[in-house]
Amino acid sequence: MPHPTAVDAVEVTQGSCVVLIRSSLGRIPVGVTPGAWAAFVDAVKAGEYDHRRPPGTP
């Protein structure tokens, strides 16, 4: 169990065939293809997930 004041972050590492993503407080990464990761990053940059931001946050 992580320390109650531990800060969680997303950790990403990219290889030639797989991108691994995990929580810094977790142990098991999720693997996706580089193409899927690139599509996700492009969608974030385009603001496609902005509507999911909780009200009152910048």
N, CA, C and O atoms as CSV, one atom per row, in Angstrom:
chain,resi,resn,atom,element,x,y,z
A,1,MET,N,N,0.847,-1.190,0.000
A,1,MET,CA,C,0.000,0.000,0.000
A,1,MET,C,C,0.884,1.242,0.000
A,1,MET,O,O,1.796,1.356,0.819
A,2,PRO,N,N,0.617,2.183,-0.925
A,2,PRO,CA,C,1.434,3.393,-0.979
A,2,PRO,C,C,1.213,4.277,0.233
A,2,PRO,O,O,0.190,4.192,0.912
A,3,HIS,N,N,2.184,5.115,0.484
A,3,HIS,CA,C,2.086,6.099,1.566
A,3,HIS,C,C,0.905,7.014,1.278
A,3,HIS,O,O,0.687,7.372,0.120
A,4,PRO,N,N,0.126,7.411,2.300
A,4,PRO,CA,C,-1.081,8.220,2.052
A,4,PRO,C,C,-0.822,9.573,1.392
A,4,PRO,O,O,-1.737,10.150,0.804
A,5,THR,N,N,0.395,10.088,1.476
A,5,THR,CA,C,0.681,11.375,0.828
A,5,THR,C,C,1.441,11.199,-0.480
A,5,THR,O,O,1.888,12.181,-1.074
A,6,ALA,N,N,1.592,9.963,-0.931
A,6,ALA,CA,C,2.296,9.713,-2.191
A,6,ALA,C,C,1.531,10.329,-3.352
A,6,ALA,O,O,0.301,10.288,-3.392
A,7,VAL,N,N,2.259,10.890,-4.280
A,7,VAL,CA,C,1.657,11.502,-5.462
A,7,VAL,C,C,1.732,10.503,-6.612
A,7,VAL,O,O,2.784,9.923,-6.881
A,8,ASP,N,N,0.608,10.314,-7.278
A,8,ASP,CA,C,0.555,9.384,-8.400
A,8,ASP,C,C,0.898,10.126,-9.681
A,8,ASP,O,O,0.522,11.285,-9.859
A,9,ALA,N,N,1.607,9.459,-10.561
A,9,ALA,CA,C,1.963,10.020,-11.857
A,9,ALA,C,C,1.848,8.920,-12.906
A,9,ALA,O,O,1.861,7.733,-12.582
A,10,VAL,N,N,1.738,9.325,-14.146
A,10,VAL,CA,C,1.701,8.368,-15.248
A,10,VAL,C,C,3.134,8.210,-15.762
A,10,VAL,O,O,3.818,9.195,-16.039
A,11,GLU,N,N,3.576,6.957,-15.883
A,11,GLU,CA,C,4.900,6.667,-16.420
A,11,GLU,C,C,4.736,5.980,-17.765
A,11,GLU,O,O,3.933,5.058,-17.907
A,12,VAL,N,N,5.503,6.435,-18.753
A,12,VAL,CA,C,5.399,5.907,-20.110
A,12,VAL,C,C,6.799,5.617,-20.622
A,12,VAL,O,O,7.713,6.425,-20.456
A,13,THR,N,N,6.957,4.471,-21.238
A,13,THR,CA,C,8.207,4.150,-21.931
A,13,THR,C,C,7.847,3.562,-23.290
A,13,THR,O,O,6.908,2.777,-23.416
A,14,GLN,N,N,8.603,3.954,-24.289
A,14,GLN,CA,C,8.277,3.528,-25.652
A,14,GLN,C,C,9.408,2.709,-26.242
A,14,GLN,O,O,10.567,3.125,-26.241
A,15,GLY,N,N,9.052,1.543,-26.742
A,15,GLY,CA,C,9.974,0.704,-27.494
A,15,GLY,C,C,9.583,0.736,-28.952
A,15,GLY,O,O,8.717,1.519,-29.342
A,16,SER,N,N,10.200,-0.093,-29.760
A,16,SER,CA,C,9.884,-0.088,-31.190
A,16,SER,C,C,8.553,-0.761,-31.502
A,16,SER,O,O,7.929,-0.460,-32.520
A,17,CYS,N,N,8.112,-1.676,-30.628
A,17,CYS,CA,C,6.885,-2.440,-30.899
A,17,CYS,C,C,5.779,-2.224,-29.877
A,17,CYS,O,O,4.642,-2.638,-30.106
A,18,VAL,N,N,6.087,-1.590,-28.766
A,18,VAL,CA,C,5.086,-1.435,-27.711
A,18,VAL,C,C,5.377,-0.181,-26.886
A,18,VAL,O,O,6.531,0.198,-26.687
A,19,VAL,N,N,4.304,0.449,-26.414
A,19,VAL,CA,C,4.398,1.558,-25.468
A,19,VAL,C,C,3.815,1.036,-24.163
A,19,VAL,O,O,2.686,0.547,-24.131
A,20,LEU,N,N,4.586,1.143,-23.088
A,20,LEU,CA,C,4.122,0.682,-21.779
A,20,LEU,C,C,3.731,1.878,-20.936
A,20,LEU,O,O,4.467,2.861,-20.853
A,21,ILE,N,N,2.555,1.787,-20.305
A,21,ILE,CA,C,1.997,2.869,-19.500
A,21,ILE,C,C,1.620,2.288,-18.150
A,21,ILE,O,O,1.026,1.213,-18.071
A,22,ARG,N,N,1.972,3.011,-17.076
A,22,ARG,CA,C,1.562,2.546,-15.753
A,22,ARG,C,C,1.448,3.719,-14.795
A,22,ARG,O,O,1.959,4.810,-15.047
A,23,SER,N,N,0.772,3.465,-13.705
A,23,SER,CA,C,0.708,4.400,-12.600
A,23,SER,C,C,2.003,4.266,-11.809
A,23,SER,O,O,2.493,3.153,-11.618
A,24,SER,N,N,2.560,5.368,-11.353
A,24,SER,CA,C,3.786,5.286,-10.565
A,24,SER,C,C,3.549,4.566,-9.242
A,24,SER,O,O,4.501,4.105,-8.613
A,25,LEU,N,N,2.296,4.464,-8.813
A,25,LEU,CA,C,1.976,3.750,-7.577
A,25,LEU,C,C,1.620,2.295,-7.852
A,25,LEU,O,O,1.442,1.510,-6.920
A,26,GLY,N,N,1.515,1.936,-9.119
A,26,GLY,CA,C,1.148,0.576,-9.490
A,26,GLY,C,C,2.355,-0.228,-9.916
A,26,GLY,O,O,3.483,0.264,-9.925
A,27,ARG,N,N,2.101,-1.452,-10.264
A,27,ARG,CA,C,3.196,-2.327,-10.666
A,27,ARG,C,C,3.040,-2.862,-12.077
A,27,ARG,O,O,4.040,-3.087,-12.759
A,28,ILE,N,N,1.821,-3.070,-12.531
A,28,ILE,CA,C,1.596,-3.743,-13.803
A,28,ILE,C,C,1.322,-2.713,-14.899
A,28,ILE,O,O,0.327,-1.992,-14.833
A,29,PRO,N,N,2.194,-2.638,-15.902
A,29,PRO,CA,C,1.947,-1.700,-16.993
A,29,PRO,C,C,0.940,-2.247,-17.993
A,29,PRO,O,O,0.695,-3.451,-18.065
A,30,VAL,N,N,0.367,-1.334,-18.758
A,30,VAL,CA,C,-0.526,-1.674,-19.861
A,30,VAL,C,C,0.256,-1.387,-21.134
A,30,VAL,O,O,0.877,-0.332,-21.262
A,31,GLY,N,N,0.224,-2.316,-22.063
A,31,GLY,CA,C,0.928,-2.127,-23.320
A,31,GLY,C,C,-0.024,-1.793,-24.458
A,31,GLY,O,O,-1.091,-2.393,-24.586
A,32,VAL,N,N,0.371,-0.836,-25.278
A,32,VAL,CA,C,-0.394,-0.472,-26.463
A,32,VAL,C,C,0.582,-0.340,-27.633
A,32,VAL,O,O,1.791,-0.229,-27.430
A,33,THR,N,N,0.058,-0.351,-28.838
A,33,THR,CA,C,0.922,-0.176,-30.003
A,33,THR,C,C,1.371,1.286,-30.101
A,33,THR,O,O,0.682,2.183,-29.615
A,34,PRO,N,N,2.514,1.518,-30.723
A,34,PRO,CA,C,2.939,2.911,-30.920
A,34,PRO,C,C,1.907,3.738,-31.683
A,34,PRO,O,O,1.752,4.931,-31.421
A,35,GLY,N,N,1.201,3.112,-32.622
A,35,GLY,CA,C,0.159,3.833,-33.364
A,35,GLY,C,C,-0.999,4.251,-32.480
A,35,GLY,O,O,-1.512,5.364,-32.602
A,36,ALA,N,N,-1.410,3.363,-31.591
A,36,ALA,CA,C,-2.499,3.693,-30.661
A,36,ALA,C,C,-2.069,4.806,-29.716
A,36,ALA,O,O,-2.854,5.706,-29.418
A,37,TRP,N,N,-0.828,4.751,-29.243
A,37,TRP,CA,C,-0.324,5.793,-28.351
A,37,TRP,C,C,-0.268,7.143,-29.081
A,37,TRP,O,O,-0.659,8.168,-28.523
A,38,ALA,N,N,0.212,7.141,-30.308
A,38,ALA,CA,C,0.287,8.380,-31.088
A,38,ALA,C,C,-1.107,8.960,-31.321
A,38,ALA,O,O,-1.288,10.175,-31.247
A,39,ALA,N,N,-2.085,8.110,-31.598
A,39,ALA,CA,C,-3.454,8.582,-31.797
A,39,ALA,C,C,-4.010,9.195,-30.517
A,39,ALA,O,O,-4.704,10.210,-30.565
A,40,PHE,N,N,-3.708,8.582,-29.373
A,40,PHE,CA,C,-4.157,9.124,-28.090
A,40,PHE,C,C,-3.513,10.490,-27.834
A,40,PHE,O,O,-4.201,11.440,-27.460
A,41,VAL,N,N,-2.209,10.588,-28.033
A,41,VAL,CA,C,-1.512,11.861,-27.808
A,41,VAL,C,C,-2.069,12.943,-28.724
A,41,VAL,O,O,-2.284,14.073,-28.285
A,42,ASP,N,N,-2.303,12.614,-29.986
A,42,ASP,CA,C,-2.885,13.582,-30.927
A,42,ASP,C,C,-4.269,14.036,-30.465
A,42,ASP,O,O,-4.605,15.215,-30.576
A,43,ALA,N,N,-5.074,13.101,-29.945
A,43,ALA,CA,C,-6.416,13.444,-29.466
A,43,ALA,C,C,-6.336,14.371,-28.257
A,43,ALA,O,O,-7.125,15.308,-28.144
A,44,VAL,N,N,-5.397,14.120,-27.360
A,44,VAL,CA,C,-5.215,15.003,-26.193
A,44,VAL,C,C,-4.816,16.396,-26.655
A,44,VAL,O,O,-5.364,17.395,-26.188
A,45,LYS,N,N,-3.861,16.456,-27.574
A,45,LYS,CA,C,-3.413,17.759,-28.086
A,45,LYS,C,C,-4.534,18.509,-28.786
A,45,LYS,O,O,-4.570,19.739,-28.751
A,46,ALA,N,N,-5.446,17.790,-29.419
A,46,ALA,CA,C,-6.565,18.405,-30.138
A,46,ALA,C,C,-7.704,18.818,-29.201
A,46,ALA,O,O,-8.676,19.440,-29.629
A,47,GLY,N,N,-7.572,18.462,-27.907
A,47,GLY,CA,C,-8.597,18.853,-26.936
A,47,GLY,C,C,-9.788,17.917,-26.861
A,47,GLY,O,O,-10.821,18.276,-26.295
A,48,GLU,N,N,-9.662,16.727,-27.420
A,48,GLU,CA,C,-10.796,15.804,-27.442
A,48,GLU,C,C,-11.226,15.322,-26.058
A,48,GLU,O,O,-12.340,14.823,-25.902
A,49,TYR,N,N,-10.373,15.462,-25.062
A,49,TYR,CA,C,-10.721,15.019,-23.704
A,49,TYR,C,C,-10.960,16.182,-22.752
A,49,TYR,O,O,-11.189,15.965,-21.562
A,50,ASP,N,N,-10.913,17.397,-23.249
A,50,ASP,CA,C,-11.091,18.573,-22.396
A,50,ASP,C,C,-12.447,18.597,-21.696
A,50,ASP,O,O,-12.539,19.095,-20.574
A,51,HIS,N,N,-13.476,18.085,-22.310
A,51,HIS,CA,C,-14.812,18.105,-21.720
A,51,HIS,C,C,-14.894,17.207,-20.478
A,51,HIS,O,O,-15.858,17.305,-19.720
A,52,ARG,N,N,-13.915,16.347,-20.261
A,52,ARG,CA,C,-13.919,15.449,-19.100
A,52,ARG,C,C,-13.322,16.109,-17.859
A,52,ARG,O,O,-13.296,15.502,-16.789
A,53,ARG,N,N,-12.857,17.313,-17.990
A,53,ARG,CA,C,-12.254,18.024,-16.867
A,53,ARG,C,C,-13.341,18.365,-15.849
A,53,ARG,O,O,-14.405,18.852,-16.230
A,54,PRO,N,N,-13.091,18.119,-14.565
A,54,PRO,CA,C,-14.099,18.449,-13.544
A,54,PRO,C,C,-14.386,19.946,-13.524
A,54,PRO,O,O,-13.487,20.748,-13.775
A,55,PRO,N,N,-15.619,20.333,-13.232
A,55,PRO,CA,C,-15.955,21.760,-13.174
A,55,PRO,C,C,-15.079,22.480,-12.162
A,55,PRO,O,O,-14.781,21.948,-11.092
A,56,GLY,N,N,-14.666,23.704,-12.511
A,56,GLY,CA,C,-13.888,24.512,-11.586
A,56,GLY,C,C,-12.382,24.287,-11.684
A,56,GLY,O,O,-11.623,24.926,-10.954
A,57,THR,N,N,-11.927,23.391,-12.570
A,57,THR,CA,C,-10.488,23.205,-12.729
A,57,THR,C,C,-10.023,23.923,-13.981
A,57,THR,O,O,-10.755,23.992,-14.968
A,58,PRO,N,N,-8.827,24.449,-13.949
A,58,PRO,CA,C,-8.329,25.210,-15.123
A,58,PRO,C,C,-8.053,24.318,-16.314
A,58,PRO,O,O,-7.634,24.802,-17.365
